Amino acid sequence: MTFKLTIKDKVEERELNGELTIKELLDDLDLSSETIVTKKNG
């Protein structure tokens, strides 16, 4: 599964391998879950 990661003006396509929670993904990216806005596209 791929997803689009957007941080300010930087947009990056990433591949997910295995089953991760959003929290595990944010921890892997060294991002704080308190400052993240998620958006689910249809």
N, CA, C, O and CB atoms as a CASP TS submission, in Angstrom:
PFRMAT TS
TARGET T0000
AUTHOR 0000-0000-0000
METHOD Language model
MODEL 1
PARENT N/A
ATOM      1  N   MET     1       0.841  -1.168   0.000  1.00  0.00           N
ATOM      2  CA  MET     1       0.000   0.000   0.000  1.00  0.00           C
ATOM      3  C   MET     1       0.892   1.238   0.000  1.00  0.00           C
ATOM      4  O   MET     1       1.902   1.277   0.703  1.00  0.00           O
ATOM      5  CB  MET     1      -0.960  -0.006   1.213  1.00  0.00           C
ATOM      6  N   THR     2       0.532   2.219  -0.763  1.00  0.00           N
ATOM      7  CA  THR     2       1.286   3.468  -0.780  1.00  0.00           C
ATOM      8  C   THR     2       0.440   4.573  -0.142  1.00  0.00           C
ATOM      9  O   THR     2      -0.788   4.488  -0.094  1.00  0.00           O
ATOM     10  CB  THR     2       1.698   3.851  -2.235  1.00  0.00           C
ATOM     11  N   PHE     3       1.119   5.598   0.338  1.00  0.00           N
ATOM     12  CA  PHE     3       0.429   6.753   0.885  1.00  0.00           C
ATOM     13  C   PHE     3       1.235   7.996   0.565  1.00  0.00           C
ATOM     14  O   PHE     3       2.428   7.921   0.273  1.00  0.00           O
ATOM     15  CB  PHE     3       0.212   6.608   2.410  1.00  0.00           C
ATOM     16  N   LYS     4       0.576   9.132   0.625  1.00  0.00           N
ATOM     17  CA  LYS     4       1.221  10.411   0.349  1.00  0.00           C
ATOM     18  C   LYS     4       1.458  11.120   1.671  1.00  0.00           C
ATOM     19  O   LYS     4       0.528  11.337   2.447  1.00  0.00           O
ATOM     20  CB  LYS     4       0.360  11.289  -0.611  1.00  0.00           C
ATOM     21  N   LEU     5       2.708  11.479   1.920  1.00  0.00           N
ATOM     22  CA  LEU     5       3.107  12.204   3.116  1.00  0.00           C
ATOM     23  C   LEU     5       3.392  13.647   2.717  1.00  0.00           C
ATOM     24  O   LEU     5       4.246  13.906   1.869  1.00  0.00           O
ATOM     25  CB  LEU     5       4.353  11.545   3.797  1.00  0.00           C
ATOM     26  N   THR     6       2.665  14.591   3.336  1.00  0.00           N
ATOM     27  CA  THR     6       2.851  16.007   3.039  1.00  0.00           C
ATOM     28  C   THR     6       3.271  16.723   4.308  1.00  0.00           C
ATOM     29  O   THR     6       2.540  16.737   5.298  1.00  0.00           O
ATOM     30  CB  THR     6       1.559  16.634   2.452  1.00  0.00           C
ATOM     31  N   ILE     7       4.461  17.318   4.270  1.00  0.00           N
ATOM     32  CA  ILE     7       4.961  18.118   5.387  1.00  0.00           C
ATOM     33  C   ILE     7       5.339  19.475   4.819  1.00  0.00           C
ATOM     34  O   ILE     7       6.308  19.619   4.074  1.00  0.00           O
ATOM     35  CB  ILE     7       6.190  17.426   6.108  1.00  0.00           C
ATOM     36  N   LYS     8       4.535  20.473   5.201  1.00  0.00           N
ATOM     37  CA  LYS     8       4.677  21.831   4.652  1.00  0.00           C
ATOM     38  C   LYS     8       4.631  21.755   3.133  1.00  0.00           C
ATOM     39  O   LYS     8       3.612  21.321   2.595  1.00  0.00           O
ATOM     40  CB  LYS     8       6.008  22.503   5.132  1.00  0.00           C
ATOM     41  N   ASP     9       5.665  22.148   2.417  1.00  0.00           N
ATOM     42  CA  ASP     9       5.657  22.127   0.954  1.00  0.00           C
ATOM     43  C   ASP     9       6.244  20.842   0.382  1.00  0.00           C
ATOM     44  O   ASP     9       6.296  20.680  -0.837  1.00  0.00           O
ATOM     45  CB  ASP     9       6.423  23.312   0.420  1.00  0.00           C
ATOM     46  N   LYS    10       6.679  19.941   1.229  1.00  0.00           N
ATOM     47  CA  LYS    10       7.303  18.693   0.778  1.00  0.00           C
ATOM     48  C   LYS    10       6.247  17.585   0.695  1.00  0.00           C
ATOM     49  O   LYS    10       5.571  17.288   1.680  1.00  0.00           O
ATOM     50  CB  LYS    10       8.459  18.276   1.736  1.00  0.00           C
ATOM     51  N   VAL    11       6.116  16.985  -0.478  1.00  0.00           N
ATOM     52  CA  VAL    11       5.172  15.884  -0.692  1.00  0.00           C
ATOM     53  C   VAL    11       5.977  14.658  -1.096  1.00  0.00           C
ATOM     54  O   VAL    11       6.827  14.724  -1.984  1.00  0.00           O
ATOM     55  CB  VAL    11       4.093  16.245  -1.786  1.00  0.00           C
ATOM     56  N   GLU    12       5.701  13.543  -0.438  1.00  0.00           N
ATOM     57  CA  GLU    12       6.480  12.330  -0.669  1.00  0.00           C
ATOM     58  C   GLU    12       5.550  11.125  -0.724  1.00  0.00           C
ATOM     59  O   GLU    12       4.686  10.965   0.138  1.00  0.00           O
ATOM     60  CB  GLU    12       7.549  12.143   0.432  1.00  0.00           C
ATOM     61  N   GLU    13       5.725  10.279  -1.734  1.00  0.00           N
ATOM     62  CA  GLU    13       4.992   9.019  -1.811  1.00  0.00           C
ATOM     63  C   GLU    13       5.805   7.967  -1.065  1.00  0.00           C
ATOM     64  O   GLU    13       7.015   7.846  -1.262  1.00  0.00           O
ATOM     65  CB  GLU    13       4.729   8.590  -3.306  1.00  0.00           C
ATOM     66  N   ARG    14       5.125   7.206  -0.205  1.00  0.00           N
ATOM     67  CA  ARG    14       5.811   6.168   0.568  1.00  0.00           C
ATOM     68  C   ARG    14       5.077   4.852   0.435  1.00  0.00           C
ATOM     69  O   ARG    14       3.873   4.815   0.180  1.00  0.00           O
ATOM     70  CB  ARG    14       5.925   6.568   2.050  1.00  0.00           C
ATOM     71  N   GLU    15       5.812   3.783   0.610  1.00  0.00           N
ATOM     72  CA  GLU    15       5.266   2.435   0.558  1.00  0.00           C
ATOM     73  C   GLU    15       5.195   1.874   1.967  1.00  0.00           C
ATOM     74  O   GLU    15       6.143   2.003   2.741  1.00  0.00           O
ATOM     75  CB  GLU    15       6.119   1.522  -0.355  1.00  0.00           C
ATOM     76  N   LEU    16       4.063   1.246   2.304  1.00  0.00           N
ATOM     77  CA  LEU    16       3.916   0.581   3.592  1.00  0.00           C
ATOM     78  C   LEU    16       4.124  -0.912   3.399  1.00  0.00           C
ATOM     79  O   LEU    16       3.497  -1.532   2.541  1.00  0.00           O
ATOM     80  CB  LEU    16       2.524   0.871   4.220  1.00  0.00           C
ATOM     81  N   ASN    17       4.996  -1.471   4.192  1.00  0.00           N
ATOM     82  CA  ASN    17       5.224  -2.910   4.176  1.00  0.00           C
ATOM     83  C   ASN    17       4.762  -3.479   5.500  1.00  0.00           C
ATOM     84  O   ASN    17       5.270  -3.094   6.553  1.00  0.00           O
ATOM     85  CB  ASN    17       6.720  -3.247   3.914  1.00  0.00           C
ATOM     86  N   GLY    18       3.807  -4.389   5.460  1.00  0.00           N
ATOM     87  CA  GLY    18       3.290  -4.963   6.697  1.00  0.00           C
ATOM     88  C   GLY    18       2.161  -4.134   7.248  1.00  0.00           C
ATOM     89  O   GLY    18       1.664  -3.220   6.590  1.00  0.00           O
ATOM     90  N   GLU    19       1.758  -4.455   8.460  1.00  0.00           N
ATOM     91  CA  GLU    19       0.661  -3.745   9.106  1.00  0.00           C
ATOM     92  C   GLU    19       1.213  -2.829  10.185  1.00  0.00           C
ATOM     93  O   GLU    19       1.820  -3.287  11.153  1.00  0.00           O
ATOM     94  CB  GLU    19      -0.362  -4.735   9.704  1.00  0.00           C
ATOM     95  N   LEU    20       0.996  -1.531  10.010  1.00  0.00           N
ATOM     96  CA  LEU    20       1.432  -0.537  10.989  1.00  0.00           C
ATOM     97  C   LEU    20       0.239   0.288  11.432  1.00  0.00           C
ATOM     98  O   LEU    20      -0.684   0.523  10.653  1.00  0.00           O
ATOM     99  CB  LEU    20       2.538   0.374  10.405  1.00  0.00           C
ATOM    100  N   THR    21       0.255   0.724  12.671  1.00  0.00           N
ATOM    101  CA  THR    21      -0.731   1.702  13.116  1.00  0.00           C
ATOM    102  C   THR    21      -0.204   3.084  12.731  1.00  0.00           C
ATOM    103  O   THR    21       0.973   3.252  12.413  1.00  0.00           O
ATOM    104  CB  THR    21      -0.997   1.595  14.672  1.00  0.00           C
ATOM    105  N   ILE    22      -1.093   4.055  12.765  1.00  0.00           N
ATOM    106  CA  ILE    22      -0.664   5.428  12.470  1.00  0.00           C
ATOM    107  C   ILE    22       0.381   5.876  13.490  1.00  0.00           C
ATOM    108  O   ILE    22       1.364   6.525  13.133  1.00  0.00           O
ATOM    109  CB  ILE    22      -1.877   6.400  12.475  1.00  0.00           C
ATOM    110  N   LYS    23       0.166   5.527  14.761  1.00  0.00           N
ATOM    111  CA  LYS    23       1.140   5.901  15.796  1.00  0.00           C
ATOM    112  C   LYS    23       2.511   5.291  15.517  1.00  0.00           C
ATOM    113  O   LYS    23       3.525   5.973  15.664  1.00  0.00           O
ATOM    114  CB  LYS    23       0.645   5.458  17.179  1.00  0.00           C
ATOM    115  N   GLU    24       2.562   4.022  15.118  1.00  0.00           N
ATOM    116  CA  GLU    24       3.840   3.374  14.807  1.00  0.00           C
ATOM    117  C   GLU    24       4.517   4.055  13.618  1.00  0.00           C
ATOM    118  O   GLU    24       5.736   4.229  13.610  1.00  0.00           O
ATOM    119  CB  GLU    24       3.628   1.875  14.510  1.00  0.00           C
ATOM    120  N   LEU    25       3.729   4.437  12.618  1.00  0.00           N
ATOM    121  CA  LEU    25       4.288   5.131  11.461  1.00  0.00           C
ATOM    122  C   LEU    25       4.859   6.484  11.862  1.00  0.00           C
ATOM    123  O   LEU    25       5.960   6.836  11.437  1.00  0.00           O
ATOM    124  CB  LEU    25       3.222   5.310  10.376  1.00  0.00           C
ATOM    125  N   LEU    26       4.131   7.250  12.673  1.00  0.00           N
ATOM    126  CA  LEU    26       4.616   8.554  13.126  1.00  0.00           C
ATOM    127  C   LEU    26       5.870   8.409  13.969  1.00  0.00           C
ATOM    128  O   LEU    26       6.796   9.211  13.846  1.00  0.00           O
ATOM    129  CB  LEU    26       3.535   9.280  13.921  1.00  0.00           C
ATOM    130  N   ASP    27       5.910   7.401  14.819  1.00  0.00           N
ATOM    131  CA  ASP    27       7.117   7.149  15.613  1.00  0.00           C
ATOM    132  C   ASP    27       8.301   6.836  14.701  1.00  0.00           C
ATOM    133  O   ASP    27       9.415   7.296  14.949  1.00  0.00           O
ATOM    134  CB  ASP    27       6.885   5.986  16.604  1.00  0.00           C
ATOM    135  N   ASP    28       8.063   6.059  13.652  1.00  0.00           N
ATOM    136  CA  ASP    28       9.115   5.713  12.696  1.00  0.00           C
ATOM    137  C   ASP    28       9.631   6.952  11.962  1.00  0.00           C
ATOM    138  O   ASP    28      10.812   7.031  11.625  1.00  0.00           O
ATOM    139  CB  ASP    28       8.596   4.686  11.686  1.00  0.00           C
ATOM    140  N   LEU    29       8.741   7.918  11.717  1.00  0.00           N
ATOM    141  CA  LEU    29       9.115   9.155  11.030  1.00  0.00           C
ATOM    142  C   LEU    29       9.614  10.228  12.002  1.00  0.00           C
ATOM    143  O   LEU    29       9.933  11.340  11.584  1.00  0.00           O
ATOM    144  CB  LEU    29       7.926   9.690  10.241  1.00  0.00           C
ATOM    145  N   ASP    30       9.684   9.900  13.296  1.00  0.00           N
ATOM    146  CA  ASP    30      10.078  10.849  14.341  1.00  0.00           C
ATOM    147  C   ASP    30       9.183  12.086  14.354  1.00  0.00           C
ATOM    148  O   ASP    30       9.665  13.211  14.481  1.00  0.00           O
ATOM    149  CB  ASP    30      11.531  11.267  14.148  1.00  0.00           C
ATOM    150  N   LEU    31       7.856  11.861  14.219  1.00  0.00           N
ATOM    151  CA  LEU    31       6.880  12.939  14.252  1.00  0.00           C
ATOM    152  C   LEU    31       5.977  12.757  15.468  1.00  0.00           C
ATOM    153  O   LEU    31       5.684  11.632  15.873  1.00  0.00           O
ATOM    154  CB  LEU    31       6.047  12.976  12.943  1.00  0.00           C
ATOM    155  N   SER    32       5.544  13.862  16.037  1.00  0.00           N
ATOM    156  CA  SER    32       4.675  13.830  17.212  1.00  0.00           C
ATOM    157  C   SER    32       3.212  13.709  16.780  1.00  0.00           C
ATOM    158  O   SER    32       2.755  14.459  15.918  1.00  0.00           O
ATOM    159  CB  SER    32       4.882  15.098  18.079  1.00  0.00           C
ATOM    160  N   SER    33       2.492  12.786  17.367  1.00  0.00           N
ATOM    161  CA  SER    33       1.081  12.614  17.019  1.00  0.00           C
ATOM    162  C   SER    33       0.234  13.801  17.469  1.00  0.00           C
ATOM    163  O   SER    33      -0.866  13.998  16.953  1.00  0.00           O
ATOM    164  CB  SER    33       0.541  11.333  17.639  1.00  0.00           C
ATOM    165  N   GLU    34       0.719  14.583  18.408  1.00  0.00           N
ATOM    166  CA  GLU    34      -0.022  15.748  18.882  1.00  0.00           C
ATOM    167  C   GLU    34      -0.053  16.890  17.853  1.00  0.00           C
ATOM    168  O   GLU    34      -0.927  17.755  17.915  1.00  0.00           O
ATOM    169  CB  GLU    34       0.587  16.246  20.179  1.00  0.00           C
ATOM    170  N   THR    35       0.884  16.895  16.922  1.00  0.00           N
ATOM    171  CA  THR    35       0.962  17.995  15.959  1.00  0.00           C
ATOM    172  C   THR    35       0.612  17.587  14.541  1.00  0.00           C
ATOM    173  O   THR    35       0.870  18.336  13.599  1.00  0.00           O
ATOM    174  CB  THR    35       2.334  18.580  15.973  1.00  0.00           C
ATOM    175  N   ILE    36       0.022  16.399  14.376  1.00  0.00           N
ATOM    176  CA  ILE    36      -0.269  15.861  13.049  1.00  0.00           C
ATOM    177  C   ILE    36      -1.758  15.941  12.752  1.00  0.00           C
ATOM    178  O   ILE    36      -2.585  15.670  13.623  1.00  0.00           O
ATOM    179  CB  ILE    36       0.217  14.412  12.936  1.00  0.00           C
ATOM    180  N   VAL    37      -2.096  16.308  11.533  1.00  0.00           N
ATOM    181  CA  VAL    37      -3.472  16.282  11.051  1.00  0.00           C
ATOM    182  C   VAL    37      -3.537  15.210   9.979  1.00  0.00           C
ATOM    183  O   VAL    37      -2.795  15.263   8.998  1.00  0.00           O
ATOM    184  CB  VAL    37      -3.934  17.688  10.499  1.00  0.00           C
ATOM    185  N   THR    38      -4.425  14.235  10.161  1.00  0.00           N
ATOM    186  CA  THR    38      -4.565  13.172   9.169  1.00  0.00           C
ATOM    187  C   THR    38      -5.806  13.418   8.328  1.00  0.00           C
ATOM    188  O   THR    38      -6.784  14.005   8.791  1.00  0.00           O
ATOM    189  CB  THR    38      -4.637  11.787   9.850  1.00  0.00           C
ATOM    190  N   LYS    39      -5.747  12.959   7.083  1.00  0.00           N
ATOM    191  CA  LYS    39      -6.862  13.112   6.173  1.00  0.00           C
ATOM    192  C   LYS    39      -7.009  11.820   5.391  1.00  0.00           C
ATOM    193  O   LYS    39      -6.051  11.343   4.782  1.00  0.00           O
ATOM    194  CB  LYS    39      -6.662  14.327   5.225  1.00  0.00           C
ATOM    195  N   LYS    40      -8.197  11.258   5.407  1.00  0.00           N
ATOM    196  CA  LYS    40      -8.458  10.035   4.666  1.00  0.00           C
ATOM    197  C   LYS    40      -9.166  10.397   3.372  1.00  0.00           C
ATOM    198  O   LYS    40     -10.228  11.019   3.387  1.00  0.00           O
ATOM    199  CB  LYS    40      -9.303   9.036   5.503  1.00  0.00           C
ATOM    200  N   ASN    41      -8.577  10.009   2.261  1.00  0.00           N
ATOM    201  CA  ASN    41      -9.187  10.256   0.954  1.00  0.00           C
ATOM    202  C   ASN    41      -9.910   9.000   0.507  1.00  0.00           C
ATOM    203  O   ASN    41      -9.407   7.887   0.657  1.00  0.00           O
ATOM    204  CB  ASN    41      -8.122  10.684  -0.098  1.00  0.00           C
ATOM    205  N   GLY    42     -11.114   9.200  -0.051  1.00  0.00           N
ATOM    206  CA  GLY    42     -11.992   8.110  -0.500  1.00  0.00           C
ATOM    207  C   GLY    42     -11.278   7.050  -1.202  1.00  0.00           C
ATOM    208  O   GLY    42     -11.891   6.074  -1.634  1.00  0.00           O
TER
END
